[in-house]
Every structure is written in structure tokens, then in C-alpha cells.
């Protein structure tokens, strides 16, 4: 049976691991471009867009719909890529918890 001290120790370990995990996610960045290469964005593991580059030719009023479509496509691609990274990091982190007794 697990005593209270062991449970507190485990909780502390979990908090430390969660803090490390957050820092790892912040450091993970994926860069994705639109299919035509006219939009590039970077997204970190916290799903924050940290960089956006739009080709000047897309910034005219007649390209509004095209720009919106490409932004959406590129954002969706970035989300999928960063989700893969998050899943991999989650697997790595959970491996560290394999020896906890709960």
C-alpha cells in the first residue's frame, strides 16, 4: 500500500515532469508552407503561431479569397504537424512514468 509520503513525492514528480513537458512543447516548432509556397508559418508545441510570411502578390484585394483559403490550409497543415510532435513527446514523457506505482 502506498503511504501519504510516497503519494506526495509522486505528485511532486508529476508536477516537475509537467513543467518540463511544457518547456519541451514551447521549444518544438514546425514550419509549414502552403501548397504553392506563398505562405509560410511556424507553430510551436503550444499551438501558437510564432511566424507568418505571406507573399506580397497575395496581398491585393482581388486575391482575398485565395489568401483566406491558403491561410486556412496552411494553418490546418501546421496543426497536424505539431499534433504529431505533441503525441511523440507525450509518449516520451509517459515512458518516464512507467515506474510509478499507480
N, C-alpha and C positions, 0 to 999 in steps of 0.2 A: 504494500500500500504506500502511496506517495504521501509524504508529510507536507505540512504547510511551508516549511523552509524550502523544500525541493520545488514546490509549485511556484513560489516567489522567484526562485532562481531561474526557473524555466520561463516565467513571464518576462524577466529581465533580459534573458537571451533572445526572446522573441522580439522585444522592443528594439534591441540592438540590431537584430537582423532586418527588421522592418526599416530602420533608419538607413542601414547600408543599402537595402534594396531601393529605396527612394533615390539615394545618391547615384546608384548604378543606372537607374532609369533616366535620371536627368542627363547623365553623360552619354547615353545611347542616342545617336542621331541617325536618321535615314534621310537620304537625299533622293528625291523623285522628280522626274520631268514628265511633262505632258507627252502624249504620243508623237507630236510634231516637234517637241523640244523647245517650244516657245514660252513655256512656263516651267520654272524650277522652284521647288520648295524643299526646305529642310524641316523635319518634325522630330522633336525629342521624345523620349520614352514616357513623358508625362502628357503626351498628345498636344504639345504646344508647338505651334508653327514658329520657328526661330529665324526663318529666312524665306523671302519670296522675291523672285525675279520674273518680270513679265517683259516679253519682247515689245519694244516700242510700237511695232506695227499693229499690235493688238489693242492699243490704247486709243483708238479712234472710235467715234460714235457708231459707225457702221459695223464695227466688229464687236459690239456689246454682247450679243447673244453668243458668239463664238468664244469670247473671253469667259463669260459665265460658265459655259459648258466645259471648257478646258480647265478652269479653276476647280470645278466640281470633280471632274475626272481625276485630276492630279491629287486633290485632297483625299479622294477615296483610295487611290493607289498608295498614298503615303500612310494612311490609316492601316491598311492591310499589312504593309511592310513593318510598321512599328509594332503592330499586334503580334507578328511573328517573333520579333525581338523580345517583346514582353513575355510571351509564352516560354521562350527559351530561357530567359533569365529567371522566370518563376520556377521552371524545372530545376535549374541550377540551385536556386535558393532552397527549394523544398528538399533537395538532397542533403542539405546541411541539417535538416531537422529529423533525419532518419533515426537518430539515436535518442530522441526524446521519448519518454515513457507514456505518451498519451495518444 
